[in-house]
């Protein structure tokens, strides 16, 4: 598995998928362990951090795939600022 301290943009596709899986697992564990009780402030803060990290990782993976499909270098994709990925329209 990838080193959690490595910059997101340095990760290969497989490592990004592993990072996404780990974040989702942590998110589900956090939600499950507090089901019925609700999250305290620290839990809500961590959940929000996880959501932002997931959005960034998914965005980077999509950029890498799009660049590859367009015949461009996927390594030129860069992780975007949380303020950018958090304001996408779905």
SULHUSUL-V420231 format. One record per residue. RES is the residue in three letters. SS is DSSP state (H for helix, E for strand, L for the rest). BURIAL is I if it has 9 or more other ideal C-beta (glycine too) atoms within 8 Angstrom, else O. D_FIRST is the distance of its C-alpha to the first C-alpha in Angstrom with 2 decimals. Layout:
BEGIN
res:RES ss:SS burial:BURIAL d_first:D_FIRST
res:RES ss:SS burial:BURIAL d_first:D_FIRST
END
This chain:
BEGIN
res:UNK ss:L burial:O d_first:0.00
res:UNK ss:L burial:O d_first:3.79
res:UNK ss:L burial:O d_first:6.74
res:UNK ss:L burial:O d_first:8.82
res:UNK ss:L burial:O d_first:11.85
res:UNK ss:L burial:O d_first:11.48
res:UNK ss:L burial:O d_first:14.08
res:UNK ss:H burial:I d_first:13.37
res:UNK ss:H burial:O d_first:15.59
res:UNK ss:H burial:O d_first:13.66
res:UNK ss:L burial:I d_first:10.70
res:UNK ss:L burial:O d_first:11.27
res:UNK ss:H burial:I d_first:12.08
res:UNK ss:H burial:O d_first:9.24
res:UNK ss:H burial:I d_first:6.83
res:UNK ss:H burial:I d_first:9.76
res:UNK ss:H burial:I d_first:10.00
res:UNK ss:H burial:I d_first:6.66
res:UNK ss:H burial:I d_first:8.03
res:UNK ss:H burial:I d_first:11.33
res:UNK ss:H burial:O d_first:10.64
res:UNK ss:H burial:I d_first:9.53
res:UNK ss:H burial:I d_first:12.61
res:UNK ss:H burial:I d_first:14.79
res:UNK ss:H burial:O d_first:14.10
res:UNK ss:H burial:I d_first:15.06
res:UNK ss:H burial:I d_first:17.97
res:UNK ss:H burial:O d_first:19.25
res:UNK ss:H burial:O d_first:19.08
res:UNK ss:H burial:I d_first:20.99
res:UNK ss:H burial:I d_first:23.51
res:UNK ss:H burial:O d_first:23.99
res:UNK ss:H burial:O d_first:24.61
res:UNK ss:L burial:I d_first:27.20
res:UNK ss:L burial:O d_first:28.86
res:UNK ss:L burial:O d_first:32.58
res:UNK ss:L burial:O d_first:32.49
res:UNK ss:L burial:O d_first:30.96
res:UNK ss:L burial:I d_first:28.64
res:UNK ss:L burial:O d_first:29.99
res:UNK ss:H burial:O d_first:29.78
res:UNK ss:H burial:O d_first:26.51
res:UNK ss:H burial:I d_first:24.97
res:UNK ss:H burial:I d_first:26.41
res:UNK ss:H burial:O d_first:25.13
res:UNK ss:H burial:I d_first:21.52
res:UNK ss:H burial:I d_first:21.88
res:UNK ss:H burial:O d_first:23.27
res:UNK ss:H burial:O d_first:20.47
res:UNK ss:H burial:I d_first:17.93
res:UNK ss:H burial:I d_first:20.25
res:UNK ss:H burial:I d_first:20.53
res:UNK ss:H burial:I d_first:16.82
res:UNK ss:H burial:I d_first:16.51
res:UNK ss:H burial:I d_first:19.57
res:UNK ss:H burial:I d_first:18.34
res:UNK ss:H burial:I d_first:15.05
res:UNK ss:H burial:I d_first:17.18
res:UNK ss:H burial:I d_first:19.84
res:UNK ss:H burial:I d_first:17.78
res:UNK ss:H burial:I d_first:16.43
res:UNK ss:H burial:O d_first:20.11
res:UNK ss:H burial:I d_first:21.36
res:UNK ss:H burial:I d_first:19.21
res:UNK ss:H burial:I d_first:20.41
res:UNK ss:H burial:O d_first:23.94
res:UNK ss:H burial:I d_first:24.12
res:UNK ss:H burial:I d_first:23.02
res:UNK ss:H burial:O d_first:25.62
res:UNK ss:L burial:O d_first:28.20
res:UNK ss:L burial:O d_first:27.75
res:UNK ss:L burial:O d_first:26.37
res:UNK ss:L burial:O d_first:23.51
res:UNK ss:H burial:I d_first:20.39
res:UNK ss:H burial:O d_first:19.22
res:UNK ss:H burial:O d_first:22.25
res:UNK ss:L burial:I d_first:20.93
res:UNK ss:L burial:O d_first:20.42
res:UNK ss:L burial:O d_first:19.20
res:UNK ss:L burial:I d_first:22.46
res:UNK ss:L burial:O d_first:23.92
res:UNK ss:H burial:I d_first:23.64
res:UNK ss:H burial:O d_first:27.43
res:UNK ss:H burial:O d_first:27.22
res:UNK ss:H burial:I d_first:24.65
res:UNK ss:L burial:O d_first:26.25
res:UNK ss:L burial:O d_first:29.62
res:UNK ss:L burial:O d_first:28.97
res:UNK ss:L burial:O d_first:31.53
res:UNK ss:L burial:O d_first:30.28
END
